[in-house]
């Protein structure tokens, strides 16, 4: 099978994957897909509800199926969920179909972006900052397996999109 030219945006919740993905989509004239939004639409419930009713494994399986489905196409900017990196199968799909880009920020910056959003089921706990630190710590080395790492600390989304285009040499 031919290698696809999809771009997978990877990073912790609050990294700006969706926002930057939309910028990239316009710059490169690629189709934009937000996996989380697609899964919610397909399942007919929010991700928070999915976690509550069916558990995290159910969501992760739906996430892998959506990733596989959209990866069959070319010229896609795919905004992934923050936990996409925990399954080897997802890495295999992304490596075979395009390039992964890790949008790196500090845990403090990331948490400040998401702390007031109730749509983050993994942070609906007594001490959300500690939980975020724990999750981030467990995933950081996985994120760093990405083909390209962009440190987006202090950069506006448009600047991050420009940096990605430069790195991709498109």
N, C-alpha and C positions, 0 to 999 in steps of 0.2 A: 504494500500500500504506500502511496506517495506521502511524503512528509507534508503536513499541513503548516500553514503560516499563522496560526492563531496566537494571540497574546493573552496570557493568563495573569491577571493581577492578583497578587497574593499578599496577605498581611493580616495583622490582628484587627479585631473590630475597631473602627474609628480611624483606620489608616487612610481612608479616602478612596478606596477602590472604585466605588460607584461613581463618585464625582470625577475622578481622574479618568476613569474608563470612558465617560461621556466626552471629555475633552479629546482623548486619543481617537475615539471613534470619528469625531468630526475632522481631526487633522489628517487621519489616514484613510478616511472614507471606508471604514470597516463597520460591520454590524456590531452593535453593542448588546451584550447579554448580561443581566444581573442574575446570577444563579439563584440567590435567595428569593428574589421577587418571582422568578419563574416557578420555583418550588411552591411558594405560597399560592400562586395562581392555579397551578396544577392540582394541588391538594385541597384548595378551597378553604384553608385555614392559615392563620399566622404561624410563623416558626415557633413562637412562644407556646401557642396552643398545641402544636405538634409535639414539642418536648413534654408538655403536661400530659397529653392524652396517650401518646405512643412511645415516648422516651427518645433519648439521644440517638440510639442505634437506628431507629426507624428513619429519623431525619438524615443521618449520615448515609444510609443506603439510598434514600431519595436523591441526595446530593450527588452521589456517584453516578446514578442513572442519568441525571440531568447533565452532568459534566460529559458523560459518554455521548449523549444525544447531540449536544451542541458542538462537541469536538469533531464530529463527522463532517462538519462544514468547514470551509476555509474563510479567511479574512474576518475573523471574529475577535472582538475584544471581550474577554470573559472575566467579569468581576466575580471572584469566588468568595465563599464564606470563610471566615477566619480559621475554621477547623479543617478545611479541605486537606491540609498537609498531614493530617494524622493517619491517613490510609495510604499505604504503598500503592494500591491500585490506582488512586487518583494521580499520584506522581507519574506512574507509567503512562496513563492516558495523556497527561500534559506533555511529557517528554516526547511522546510519539507524534504529537499533533501541533507542536509549536514551542513557544518560549515562555518561561515563567519569569515574572518580574515581582520582586519583593519590595513593597513600599514600606520602608523602615522608618519608625519613629520611636521615641522613648515611651515607656509605659505610662509615665506621668502625662505626656501629651495625649496619648491614645485614650487614657481614662477620662481626661477632661473633656474630650469630644463626645464620649458616650454616657457619662455618668447620669445624665438627666433623661435618658431614653429608656422607656420601660419595655422596649422591644428586644432586649438582650437577655434571653432566658438564662444564660449561664451566670449572669450577674445579679439575678433576683435572689440574693442571699443577704445574711445579716451584715457582713463586711465586704461590700463589693470591690473595694480597692485591693484588699488582700487577695480576693478570689481572682481578680484581673491579673495581679502580679504573678500568682501561682500559674494560671493558664498561660500567660505570656512566656514565663520562664520555661514551661514544659514544651512550648512550641517554637521558641526562638531559633534553636539549632535546625529545626525542620524548615522554617522560613528561609534560612540562610543557604539551603540547598538549591535555591532558585538560580536560574541561569544569569539573571541580572539583579543586582541589589541597588536600589535608589534610596539614599538617605534623604528623606523629604522633610526633615526637621527644619522649620522656618521657611519652607518654600510654598508658594501658592500652587494650587492645582494645575494651572496652565504651565507654570515653570516645570513642574514635575513631568507633565506630558511631553514638553519639549526635551527634557533630559532623557526620557525613555526613547523618543524618536532618534536622538543622537546616538544613544547606546546601541540601538537596533541597526543604525546605519541604513535607514530606509529612505 
